[in-house]
Amino acid sequence: MSTSNRELDSKAMKVLFVSAEVAPFAKVGGLADVVGALPKELVKLGWDARIVMPDYAMIESSGKYKITTIAENVPVEVRPGWVKPTRVRLINHNGVKVYLVGTDEWFQDADRSETIYRVGIDQYLYFARATLALPDVLGWQPDLIHAHDWHTGFVPVLMRESEPEKWEDVASVFTIHNLAYQGEFGIDILDRLGLSHELFNSDKVEAYGRVNFLKSGASYADAVNTVSESYSKEVQTPEFGCHLQGLMIHLADQHRLYGIRNGIDTAVFNPATDPEIPASYSANEVSGKKACKKALLKFIGMKPIPKAPLLGIVSRISSQKGLDLVIKAADTLFDMPCQLVILGSGEPHLVESLHRIAGAHPLNFRFFEGYHEELAPKIYAGCDGFLMPSAFEPCGLGQMIAMRYGTVPIVRATGGLRNTVFEAENGFVFENKSSAEFSDAIVRFCDAYASLSLFSKIQSTGMHTDFGWETGAKKYIELYEATVQRRVQLGEKSA
């Protein structure tokens, strides 16, 4: 059906989400949470939203999901002469159809979330082709394809360059979850996909002499969005643009760049029903939080210090997340006094410093390296404050989860942190990447903590704030409808 004659009925529109990670099946970061939660909210609003992701071995081996095989040995042509027999499987999860595509060569060696990202690029070239083969298998054509982060950057490219007639009526949105990760490879990528070297130019897939997957997706998509309003402005600056600020400015000038703040799944992150925390509580009855703090201190083997707040971090251990500031401020923080528990893994030199500090301050600090599924919810529920002194933060989910659990965030004013945390209202904020400013924010937090009425008010404000996906989903619907309309207009111009 020609787009020029299509009736744009949002209740009937179909969207296919494409992502390398999707919660709860495979999760490394916030990307998985977003793709796991947003389609569910769209389905509630009457949309036909579906997801395609790689068929990781860990999904079946977990034994948690009912998986149905839809097709086997589907010939996916990565390029002429390079065909991969593909299986397509289905999980119905929370009303959303989640399709798993894969072969025995790729994805089947991923036995846990930490192993889903492998060195090399062939698996993502294949994944892009398999995604675009899926509608024929299903007999279901989306109105819009929503691709996420650099691993899916060539999906919009292939839609326009490989099979333009097949996809001319289908719009595309590309979401940048973190501009710092771009996926840069040699020009042979075009050969591996059977595409012309003519695409290797600054208007299309090339950036600084490399094929850049994120730039490719952003250049070809009908619309591009970042995961907070502030980050959409920041990526247009040299400080946060990661050498692509020129493209971001160009997209903004074309009215193709948007910012929509992420939400959290409030059914999952709910202290009243969370089975992973030792006591339940709510925004209207917070008494159970004291039991959660007591249980957390016992779990991590730390004796409480009278009148000292317990602070927490659940994060990748990196300078981006501000762990260098935490290390610089540690002595000051412990002298206040505060207690601190950190869970995460990442940059070796920072990890080594945290282990050293833990050894030097056994009464004040515990560091757990790696991902501990049982400990993370206990930190959110059991701590008094939550630290996110990020150098940059496209959106951040930790501060919203923390507030949901009555844990007051102390953050740097950047990206989505700027859009969600407000000084002395629901948290504490500092402006510059400075250990002195960071320490001052913690002092203000401690002063509030010493005043039960003031701290309770700040805590209550955070717990009563709605960080669910309903508002964000409605903004995405506006974006989708505008993007499909733009695709309609392009079709009318070319007719």
C-alpha positions in Angstrom: 0.0 0.0 0.0 1.4 3.4 -0.9 2.2 5.7 2.0 0.4 8.5 0.3 -2.9 6.7 0.8 -2.1 5.3 4.2 -4.5 6.3 7.0 -2.4 7.2 10.0 -4.2 5.5 12.9 -2.0 5.3 15.9 -4.1 2.5 17.4 -3.3 0.3 14.4 0.4 1.3 13.9 3.0 -1.4 14.2 6.5 -0.9 15.6 9.5 -3.3 15.6 12.1 -2.6 18.2 15.7 -3.8 17.4 18.2 -4.2 20.2 21.3 -6.3 21.2 20.0 -6.5 24.7 16.5 -6.6 26.2 15.5 -7.0 29.9 15.0 -9.4 31.4 16.5 -11.8 28.8 19.9 -10.2 28.5 21.0 -7.0 30.3 24.3 -5.1 30.5 22.9 -1.6 31.1 20.0 0.8 30.8 19.5 0.0 27.1 18.0 -3.3 28.1 15.7 -1.8 30.6 14.3 0.7 28.1 13.7 -1.8 25.3 12.2 -4.2 27.8 9.8 -1.6 29.3 8.8 0.8 26.5 7.1 -1.7 24.1 5.1 -3.1 27.0 3.7 0.4 27.7 3.0 1.0 24.0 1.0 -2.3 23.9 -1.1 -1.0 26.9 -1.8 2.1 24.8 -3.1 0.0 21.9 0.0 -0.3 19.7 1.3 -3.4 18.1 4.9 -3.2 19.4 7.2 -6.1 19.0 10.9 -6.8 19.7 13.7 -8.6 17.8 16.9 -9.5 19.6 19.7 -12.1 19.2 19.0 -15.6 20.2 21.5 -15.9 23.1 22.1 -19.4 24.6 21.5 -18.0 28.1 17.8 -17.2 27.3 16.9 -20.9 26.8 19.2 -22.3 29.4 17.7 -20.1 32.1 14.5 -22.2 31.9 12.5 -19.1 32.8 10.6 -18.6 29.5 8.3 -20.5 27.2 10.0 -20.4 23.8 8.2 -21.3 20.6 10.1 -22.1 17.3 8.5 -20.2 14.4 10.9 -21.0 11.6 14.2 -22.8 11.0 16.8 -22.6 8.2 15.5 -19.2 7.0 18.1 -18.1 4.4 19.5 -14.7 5.5 21.8 -13.3 2.9 24.4 -11.1 4.6 25.8 -10.4 1.1 25.5 -12.2 -2.3 27.1 -15.6 -1.7 27.2 -15.3 2.1 23.9 -16.9 3.3 23.2 -17.9 6.9 20.5 -20.4 7.8 18.6 -18.7 10.6 16.1 -19.8 13.2 13.4 -17.6 14.5 11.9 -18.2 17.9 9.2 -16.4 20.0 8.6 -15.5 23.6 5.4 -13.8 24.6 6.4 -11.6 27.6 4.1 -9.2 29.3 1.9 -8.9 26.2 4.8 -8.2 23.9 6.1 -10.6 21.2 9.8 -11.0 21.5 11.5 -12.6 18.5 14.9 -14.3 18.9 17.0 -14.7 15.7 20.2 -16.6 15.5 22.5 -19.3 14.2 24.8 -21.7 15.9 27.8 -19.6 14.9 26.8 -16.4 16.7 25.1 -15.6 20.0 24.9 -19.3 21.1 28.1 -18.9 23.2 26.6 -16.1 25.3 25.9 -18.0 28.6 25.4 -14.8 30.7 24.8 -11.2 30.1 28.4 -10.2 30.6 29.3 -12.3 27.5 26.8 -11.0 25.0 29.1 -8.4 23.4 32.0 -10.1 21.6 34.9 -8.7 19.6 34.2 -8.4 15.9 31.4 -7.1 13.7 30.0 -10.0 11.6 27.4 -10.9 14.2 25.9 -7.4 14.0 26.0 -7.3 10.2 24.1 -10.6 10.3 21.7 -9.3 13.0 20.8 -6.3 10.8 20.1 -8.5 7.8 18.1 -11.0 9.9 16.0 -8.2 11.4 15.0 -7.1 7.9 14.2 -10.7 6.9 11.9 -11.1 9.8 8.7 -9.5 8.4 8.6 -11.9 5.5 8.9 -14.8 7.9 6.1 -13.4 10.1 3.8 -12.0 7.3 3.8 -8.9 9.4 5.2 -5.6 8.1 5.9 -2.8 10.6 5.0 0.8 10.0 8.2 1.9 11.8 11.4 0.2 12.8 13.0 1.5 16.0 16.7 0.7 16.2 18.8 1.2 19.4 22.5 2.1 19.7 25.4 1.4 17.4 25.0 -2.4 17.1 21.9 -1.8 15.0 23.2 1.2 13.1 23.1 -0.5 9.7 19.4 -1.4 9.9 18.4 2.1 8.7 21.2 2.0 6.1 20.1 -1.4 4.7 16.5 -0.2 4.6 17.4 2.6 2.2 20.3 1.2 0.3 19.8 -2.5 0.0 16.0 -2.9 -0.6 14.6 0.6 -1.0 11.4 -0.4 -2.7 10.5 -2.9 0.0 11.1 -0.4 2.8 10.1 2.9 1.2 6.8 3.0 3.2 8.4 2.1 6.5 9.8 4.8 8.8 12.8 4.5 11.0 13.8 5.9 14.4 17.3 5.5 15.8 17.9 6.0 19.5 21.3 7.1 20.9 21.7 5.7 24.4 25.3 6.8 24.7 27.1 8.8 22.0 30.5 7.7 23.4 30.1 4.2 21.9 30.0 4.4 18.2 31.2 1.2 16.6 34.1 2.2 14.2 35.4 -0.2 11.6 37.2 -0.3 8.2 35.7 0.3 4.8 35.6 -3.5 4.3 32.3 -3.4 6.2 30.7 -2.3 3.0 32.2 -5.3 1.1 30.9 -7.6 3.8 27.4 -6.3 3.2 27.7 -6.1 -0.6 27.2 -2.3 -0.5 28.9 0.2 -2.7 32.0 2.1 -1.6 30.2 5.2 -2.8 28.5 5.2 0.7 31.9 5.9 2.3 31.5 9.6 2.5 30.8 12.1 5.3 27.1 12.5 4.4 26.5 8.8 4.9 28.6 6.2 6.8 32.1 7.6 7.1 33.5 9.6 10.0 37.2 10.3 10.4 38.3 7.7 7.9 36.2 4.8 9.4 32.8 3.3 8.9 30.9 4.5 11.9 27.9 2.5 12.9 26.3 5.1 15.1 26.8 7.9 12.6 25.4 5.6 9.9 22.2 4.9 11.8 21.8 8.6 12.7 22.4 9.7 9.1 19.9 7.3 7.5 17.1 7.3 10.1 14.1 9.4 9.5 14.4 10.6 13.2 17.0 10.3 15.9 16.5 10.7 19.6 18.6 10.7 22.7 17.4 9.5 26.1 16.8 12.8 27.8 16.0 16.4 26.9 19.3 17.7 28.2 21.4 15.1 26.5 19.9 16.1 23.1 21.3 19.6 23.7 24.6 18.4 25.1 25.5 16.2 22.1 25.5 19.3 20.0 28.5 20.6 21.9 32.2 19.8 21.6 32.3 18.6 25.3 29.7 15.9 24.8 29.5 15.5 21.0 32.3 12.9 20.8 33.4 14.3 17.4 29.9 14.0 16.0 28.5 17.3 17.3 28.4 18.6 13.7 26.0 15.8 12.7 23.9 16.4 15.8 23.6 20.1 15.0 22.7 19.2 11.4 20.0 16.8 12.6 18.6 19.4 15.0 18.5 22.0 12.1 16.5 19.5 10.1 14.1 18.9 13.0 15.2 15.2 13.1 16.8 15.3 16.6 14.7 14.8 19.7 15.2 14.2 23.4 12.8 11.9 25.3 13.7 11.0 28.9 13.7 7.3 29.8 11.4 5.9 32.4 11.6 2.9 34.7 9.3 -0.1 34.9 7.5 0.8 38.1 5.9 -2.7 38.3 9.4 -4.1 38.6 11.0 -1.4 40.7 8.4 -1.3 43.5 9.4 -1.5 47.2 5.8 -2.5 48.1 6.1 -5.7 46.0 9.8 -6.4 45.3 10.6 -9.9 46.4 14.3 -9.2 46.4 14.2 -6.9 49.4 13.8 -8.0 53.1 10.9 -5.7 54.0 8.2 -4.0 51.9 7.3 -0.4 52.2 5.7 2.4 50.1 5.7 6.2 49.7 2.9 6.4 52.3 4.4 4.0 54.7 8.2 3.9 54.8 8.9 2.1 58.1 10.0 -1.0 56.3 13.0 0.9 54.9 14.8 0.8 58.3 14.6 -3.0 58.2 16.1 -2.9 54.7 19.0 -0.8 55.9 19.7 -3.1 58.9 19.6 -6.2 56.6 21.9 -4.6 54.1 24.5 -3.7 56.7 24.3 -7.3 57.9 24.5 -8.7 54.4 27.7 -6.7 53.6 29.3 -7.3 57.0 29.4 -3.7 58.2 28.5 -2.5 61.6 26.4 0.7 61.7 28.0 3.9 62.8 25.5 6.0 64.9 24.0 8.9 63.0 26.0 8.1 59.9 24.1 7.8 56.6 24.7 4.8 54.4 25.4 5.7 50.8 25.3 3.4 47.8 26.5 3.1 44.2 25.4 0.5 41.6 27.4 1.3 38.5 29.9 0.6 35.9 33.3 1.5 37.5 34.5 4.2 35.1 35.5 7.8 35.0 32.3 8.5 33.0 30.3 7.4 36.0 32.4 9.7 38.3 34.1 7.0 40.3 37.3 9.0 40.1 35.6 11.7 42.1 34.4 9.2 44.6 38.0 8.0 45.1 39.3 11.5 45.5 36.5 12.4 48.0 36.7 9.1 50.0 38.7 10.4 53.0 36.5 13.5 53.3 33.3 11.4 53.0 34.4 8.9 55.7 35.4 11.7 58.1 31.8 13.2 58.0 31.2 10.3 58.9 29.4 8.4 56.1 29.3 4.7 55.2 29.5 3.5 51.6 28.8 0.4 49.6 29.7 0.1 45.9 28.7 -2.7 43.5 30.1 -2.8 40.0 33.0 -3.7 37.6 35.0 -1.8 35.1 38.3 0.1 34.6 41.1 -1.8 36.3 42.9 1.2 37.8 39.7 2.4 39.5 38.8 -1.1 40.7 42.3 -1.4 42.2 41.9 1.9 44.0 38.5 0.9 45.4 39.9 -2.4 46.8 42.7 -0.4 48.4 40.3 2.1 50.0 38.1 -0.8 51.2 41.1 -2.3 53.0 42.0 1.0 54.6 38.5 1.8 55.8 36.8 -1.4 56.9 34.3 0.4 59.2 33.1 2.7 56.4 33.4 1.0 53.1 32.6 -2.2 51.2 33.3 -2.8 47.5 31.8 -5.7 45.6 33.4 -6.2 42.2 31.2 -7.6 39.5 27.5 -7.9 39.2 25.6 -9.4 42.2 22.0 -9.9 41.3 21.0 -10.3 44.9 22.8 -7.3 46.2 21.7 -4.6 43.8 18.1 -4.3 45.0 19.3 -4.4 48.6 21.5 -1.4 47.9 18.6 0.6 46.4 16.3 -0.3 49.2 18.7 -0.2 52.2 20.8 2.9 51.6 19.9 6.4 52.7 21.6 8.1 49.7 22.7 7.1 46.2 25.7 8.6 44.5 25.9 9.4 40.7 28.7 12.0 40.2 28.8 11.3 36.5 31.0 13.1 34.0 28.1 12.7 31.6 24.9 10.7 31.8 22.7 10.5 28.8 19.7 9.7 31.0 20.5 7.5 34.0 18.1 5.1 35.6 19.8 4.6 38.9 18.7 8.0 40.3 15.0 7.2 39.4 15.2 3.7 40.9 16.8 5.1 44.0 14.1 7.6 44.5 11.4 5.0 43.9 13.0 3.2 46.9 13.2 6.3 49.1 17.0 6.6 48.6 18.0 10.2 48.1 20.3 10.8 45.1 23.3 13.0 45.0 24.2 13.7 41.4 26.1 15.9 39.0 23.9 18.2 36.8 24.4 16.5 33.5 22.1 14.8 30.9 19.1 13.1 32.4 20.3 13.7 35.9 19.7 17.4 35.3 16.1 16.6 34.2 15.2 14.4 37.2 17.0 15.5 40.3 16.5 19.0 41.8 18.4 20.5 44.7 16.8 20.0 48.1 13.6 19.0 46.5 14.1 15.3 45.7 17.9 15.1 45.9 21.2 17.1 45.9 23.0 18.4 42.8 26.4 19.8 42.0 27.4 21.5 38.8 31.1 21.0 37.9 33.2 17.8 37.8 35.0 18.7 41.0 35.7 16.5 44.1 35.2 19.7 46.2 31.7 20.4 44.8 30.9 16.7 45.1 31.9 16.7 48.7 29.9 19.9 49.4 26.8 18.2 47.9 27.3 15.3 50.3 27.7 17.8 53.2 24.3 19.3 52.3 22.8 15.8 52.1 24.2 15.0 55.6 22.8 18.2 57.0 19.4 17.3 55.7 19.8 13.7 57.0 20.3 15.1 60.5 16.9 16.8 60.3 14.3 14.1 60.3 11.5 16.3 59.0 13.5 17.8 56.2 15.0 14.5 55.1 11.6 12.8 55.2 10.1 15.6 53.0 12.9 15.2 50.4 12.6 11.4 50.5 8.8 11.6 50.1 9.0 13.9 47.1 11.2 11.5 45.3 9.0 8.5 46.1 5.9 10.3 45.0 7.4 11.4 41.6 6.1 9.4 38.7 9.1 8.0 36.7 7.0 5.4 35.0 6.9 4.9 31.2 3.4 6.2 30.5 4.5 9.8 29.9 7.5 8.8 27.9 5.5 6.3 25.8 3.1 9.1 24.8 6.0 11.3 23.7 7.4 8.4 21.7 3.9 8.0 20.1 4.1 11.7 19.1 7.6 11.1 17.7 6.5 8.0 15.8 3.5 9.6 14.3 5.5 12.6 13.1 8.2 10.3 11.7 5.7 8.2 9.8 4.1 11.4 8.5 7.5 12.6 7.3 8.0 9.2 5.5 4.6 9.7 3.9 5.6 13.1 2.6 8.9 11.8 1.2 6.9 9.2 -0.6 4.5 11.8 -2.1 7.4 13.9 -3.2 9.1 11.0 -5.0 5.8 9.7 -6.6 
